[in-house]
């Protein structure tokens, strides 16, 4: 394939609309926010942020605590985070405690 200037190119533009946002960029932005502030609160109905956070938790980048109605928190495992959507979350940096 040759471009109009006569040089060879290996970039092919596929027709169609491009998506507006990048999932990887959104995940990086969320992780940067959590690491900068220490923790963030996520509303119960913010499903997009919860999906991003649950993916980051799988890799161990963040921890997720479910905030109960009485104000107590319960640490969510990665398998629970994918399904827990009824309560707000506190997303924070993982602790460095070993053992």
Buried (B, 14 or more C-beta within 10 A) or exposed (E): EEEEEEEEEEEEEEEEEEEEEEEEEBBEEBBEEBEEEEBBEBEBEBEEBBBBBBBBBEEEBBBBBBBEEEEEBEEBEBEBBBEBBEBBBBBBBEEEEEE
